[in-house]
Amino acid sequence: MESPQTNTHPKALLFSVRTPKVTDTEALESMTELERLVTTLGYEVTGTMSQRQPNTSGVAVVGEGKLMEIAQLTVGKSFRDKVKGNSVEAQQPQVPAVTPEGLATVVIFDCDLSPSQIRNVETAVGVPVLDRTGVIIEIFNRHAKTRAARLQVDMARQTYQAPRLRDTGVGKGHQSGRGTGETIIETEKRKVRDRLAELRQELEAVQREEEHRRMKRAELLGVALVGYTNAGKSSLMRALTGSDVLVEDKLFATLDTTVRALQPETQPRILITDTVGFIHKLPHDLVASFRSTLDEARGASLLLYVVDAADRNFRSQLAVVRKVLGDIGADKTPYLLILNKADCLSEFQKQVLSAEYPDAVLTSTRSPEDMRVVSERIVHFFEKDMIEKEILVPYKAQGVIAEMRLNMKILKESFTEQGVLLLVRSRPIDLERLSKRMK
């Protein structure tokens, strides 16, 4: 008889601090999202807890009684050892009974905590404590693939961890042989500062290369996919371009910028760019670090706002996307709203959404017909401002026709004694550029 498999996933207890500024609905949505983040990180969620507080600035964030409840649901021993055998034991709050196998090995708060708050809670409950920012940064760290993404995540991670370096028993002493009496913790902080300086230099070099590539693409037609994490941007990218882009049902599965041509290929070519997903309360350091990646959205001619229409919270998620785009100066760029995952909706739900968002496109990336509609909307956006013009290209003008095929739509082509006569449909800016070249 085979022995049952043991679940080796570390176990997490989630905690929400509910302040007066946050509604119950918002708190619930945020906790649901935190659970998905934690699951993406590989934890098994053993339970959730919450407490109303006037703010999150308390020494230990929550009250002592609540810390005792948390301690009973973790493998830590701090409070349980303190109350054992004391009169306090009879006054312990009633909490659900759990087996040792169900005890949490980490407590994760759905808010940002200061280094001292994390230390105080850890001391009280006896297990490691993470906050929301720490979880998101760790997910980014695991999913970053390209050099640029790794550098950006490393910078955010170093910035986050720097104030959280702690004195250990040894760290309170001094480095041997250092006349300045520098402690080990001071040495570690100095190393972090030095590492951040190195990362900034490396990232600036990578960003210069990326900016150069963006400038070369600036003359081409560009569409950027933007949206909440796990809204289906990568699936849409794959469906529109036929590319083998990573598609996973995980938050922040895609961190690296991917650029592919719309398929079937058009004249002129239209480039589609996939960007990093957004999330509620995205850490400031990550927004700053990924600014160069988000610049892809700012430099695009058209944005596709991709939302998971089957998610009941998609409206608030769309608000987050618009806010982040506003922060980077991309909120004025023309956009097309893509109500994705329509195959998960009922006909009535589709009718309601179509009435609420008449200019949006309801799609499923599994439907070739839906993808054809999206593709046509993209092409129409660029062609509506194009004009037709007849151009005579002398035979001696080497390379001009190849450039025209790349940047213009050739409607008719004939040969004359003077050269090649072409009827083209093009943007005025491309016609002006061609005119200057042929003078």
C-alpha positions, 0 to 999 in steps of 0.5 A: 500500500502506498503511503500518502504524499506529504504536502511540502508547501510552506504554510502561511497565515494571512492577516488584514489590518482594517483601517477606517479608510478601507471599506470591508469590500476593499479589504476583502478584495485585497485579501483575496488578491494577497492569497493569490500572490502568496499561492503564486509564491508557493505557500499553502494558505492555512487561514486568514485573520483580521483586526480593525485598527485606527491606523497601521502605525502601532508598535506591533501593528495589532493588539497583544490579544490578537498576537496571542491568537496568531501565535496559537495558529503558528509553529512559533512558541513565544506567546504560547510558552509565556501563557502556559501555566500562568493565570493568563492562560484562562484568559486566552482568546478562543481560536479555531482548533488546528492540528500541528500539521495545519500550523503556519510557518509564516505570517503575512500582512496585507499592508506594508510594515516597518522593520521594527514592526516586523521584528516586534511581531516576529518576536511575539509569534515566533515565526517569520513575518512578511508584508505585502511588498515583500511578497510581491518583490519575491515574486518579481525576483523569481520570475525575472528572466532578462538582464534588465528585469533581473537588475530592476528587481534586484534594485527594488529588493536591495532597497526594500531589504536595506532598512531591514538588516538586523543586528544579530548577537554577533552583529552587535560587536565590531569588525575585527581589525577595523579602527573605525569600530564599524559594526557588522550591521554597518558593514552590511548596510554599506555593502547594500549601498555599494551594491545599489550603486553598481546596479544603478550603473548597470541598469543605466547601461541596459536602459540606454540600449533599450532606449536606442531600440525604442528609438529605432522602433519609434518610426514603426506602428506600435501597440502596447498591451497593458493591464492588471496582472493575469488579465490575459495579456500574454495569451492575447499577445500569443493569439495576435502574433503567433509567438511562443510567449509564456502563458501561465495562470499566475500573477506576474508570470510575465515581467520581461518586455516582448515585442512581436509583429502582428500576424498576418503581417500588415503593410506597414508592419504593426508591432505588439508589445507585452508589458509587466502587469499592474496590481493594487498597491504595487510597491513604489520601488518596483514602479520606479525600477520598471519605469523603463519597461513601462516606457514601452506603453508611453511610447506606443501609438495605441494601448490595449487595456486588457481586463479579465471581464470574468473577474468581478473586481475588474473595474477597480483593477482597471482604475489601478491600470489607469492610475499607473499609466497616469503616473508615467504619463501614458494616460493620454495615449489612445486606447482600446478596451479589451474585455477578455475571457468572455468565454467565461461569461453568460450571454446576459453578462455579455449584454450588460458589459456591451451596454456599459462599455459600447466601444470595448471588444468582448474577446476570448483568446481561444476564439479565432473570430474574436482575435480577427476582430481585435486585429481589424480594430488595430489595423483600422486605428492606424489606417483611418489617418492614412492618405493615398498618394501616387509616388514616382520612384526613379530607378536610381533611388536604391532602397527606397521601395524596400523602405516604402514596403516596410512603412507604407501599404502598396495599393498599385505598382507599375513601371514607366520609363522614368521609374516605378510608379506606386500608389500608396496608403500611408501616414503623412509623417512617413510621406514627408520623411520619404519626400525629404529623402528623395530630394 
